[in-house]
């Protein structure tokens, strides 16, 4: 089939790779350039932590995350170049003054594990347990939690490798070329057979319920810091994470602000994020700030993703919110089932919203 995909962020590139490998003819349009600098997919730590995220999201996202965590190694293996992928678990820490919030977080984790037996159980750590996982932190944190099996990947590397894959698969790539659904009449003579809309907030004109949620992250290079796995610090204002990406690079985030403002990161957010990471490991004091990124994540009113079918030949995938890398493979598999069979058992299993609207 001849297929058009609107949007070359995470979802658009994943779907394009999958469809092109299946032998379809693809044309992709994006309002930005090949580096995805204006995409929410670039402004992310790409942590694959379904249990940790259950503290702030709904069960369907956790279920999608469990599915996606298994699928990511398979999807990465299909690519022509390696992508950093780690599954060394998540370490959760807190300072003494935040112990009540840590207790609430722990109860939530335990309840999630009871409800979803596919998840590894929460492990409670003392100072020795923390030091065994991260030797540099044992003296600083007398207790913590370990969420085994959770992972992360390098999102910038993944986006670049998928770009190379699309080029080798002869996908026609149109950069700086915004397009709308109204530009196409799929199924008509001279038109594509299918159109998939993966534009995130770019689709707001056609999907009025979408809103932007501003997130700010900082990329640091800190040779004195020896953290080896994603670490979350329970924080009174937002869930702080530190994700090591190799070569002494750490991604730190993220604020979560109900706004579609894309101006540079605020002084307040910068100070809070950097102060928080310094409180985890003082080695960050001699680090270097490599990048300050602000982006808006596309969210729907319930903060859950949704798929809409507009007639028989148009599909919209949107509302991934702050969970893009955690849930994208699950949504990809649902979309492929809908495309191939016009129904999806996986959507029912994972409670993925699929809406049928008039074309």
PyMOL commands that set and color helices and strands:
alter all, ss='L'
color gray80, all
select helices_A, chain A and resi 10-21+50-53+59-77+96-115+127-133+155-168+181-183+200-203+267-280+282-286+324-341+345-349
alter helices_A, ss='H'
color red, helices_A
select strands_A, chain A and resi 2-6+25-29+47-48+85-86+90-93+122-126+143-147+151-153+172-174+194-197+211-221+231-233+240-246+249-253+288-299+306-310+314-318+353-357
alter strands_A, ss='S'
color yellow, strands_A
deselect
rebuild
show_as cartoon
